[in-house]
């Protein structure tokens, strides 16, 4: 995406965007997704992804 948005803090990020760690908490992964923006959090800039485009994480099958 050409015009990625940057947010100064997590408090102002729209609810339908998530960081990689937030996606993992939802049981989703960011593999293959294009970041739609960035956010500054805890002194680092991290990518943001659109939650509706994320895929469920695959858990290993144990027999």
C-alpha positions as CSV (number, residue, x, y, z in Angstrom):
1,X,0.0,0.0,0.0
2,X,1.4,3.4,-1.0
3,X,0.0,5.6,1.7
4,X,0.5,3.8,5.0
5,X,-0.8,5.7,8.0
6,X,1.2,6.2,11.1
7,X,-0.3,6.5,14.5
8,X,1.5,8.1,17.4
9,X,0.1,5.7,20.1
10,X,-2.1,2.6,20.3
11,X,-4.9,4.6,21.8
12,X,-5.7,6.3,18.5
13,X,-5.5,3.3,16.2
14,X,-8.8,2.3,14.7
15,X,-10.4,-0.8,16.3
16,X,-10.2,-2.9,13.0
17,X,-6.3,-2.6,12.9
18,X,-4.0,-4.8,15.0
19,X,-0.3,-5.2,15.7
20,X,1.3,-8.7,15.2
21,X,1.0,-9.4,19.0
22,X,-2.6,-8.4,19.0
23,X,-3.3,-10.7,16.1
24,X,-1.7,-13.6,17.9
25,X,-4.0,-12.9,20.9
26,X,-6.9,-13.2,18.6
27,X,-5.6,-16.5,17.2
28,X,-4.6,-14.9,13.9
29,X,-1.3,-14.5,12.1
30,X,0.1,-11.8,9.8
31,X,1.9,-14.1,7.4
32,X,1.4,-12.9,3.8
33,X,-0.3,-9.7,4.8
34,X,0.7,-6.2,3.7
35,X,1.0,-3.8,6.6
36,X,-1.6,-1.0,6.3
37,X,0.2,1.4,8.7
38,X,2.5,1.7,11.7
39,X,2.1,2.7,15.4
40,X,4.6,3.8,18.0
41,X,4.4,1.6,21.1
42,X,6.9,1.1,23.9
43,X,9.6,3.1,22.1
44,X,9.3,1.0,18.9
45,X,7.4,1.4,15.6
46,X,5.4,-1.7,14.8
47,X,3.3,-2.6,11.8
48,X,-0.5,-2.6,11.7
49,X,-2.6,-5.1,9.8
50,X,-6.3,-5.2,8.9
51,X,-7.9,-7.8,11.2
52,X,-10.4,-8.9,8.6
53,X,-7.6,-10.0,6.2
54,X,-5.7,-12.1,8.8
55,X,-5.9,-15.9,8.7
56,X,-6.3,-18.2,11.7
57,X,-3.0,-19.5,13.1
58,X,-2.5,-23.1,12.3
59,X,-1.9,-25.2,15.4
60,X,0.2,-28.3,15.1
61,X,-1.9,-31.5,15.0
62,X,-0.8,-33.9,17.7
63,X,-1.5,-37.6,17.4
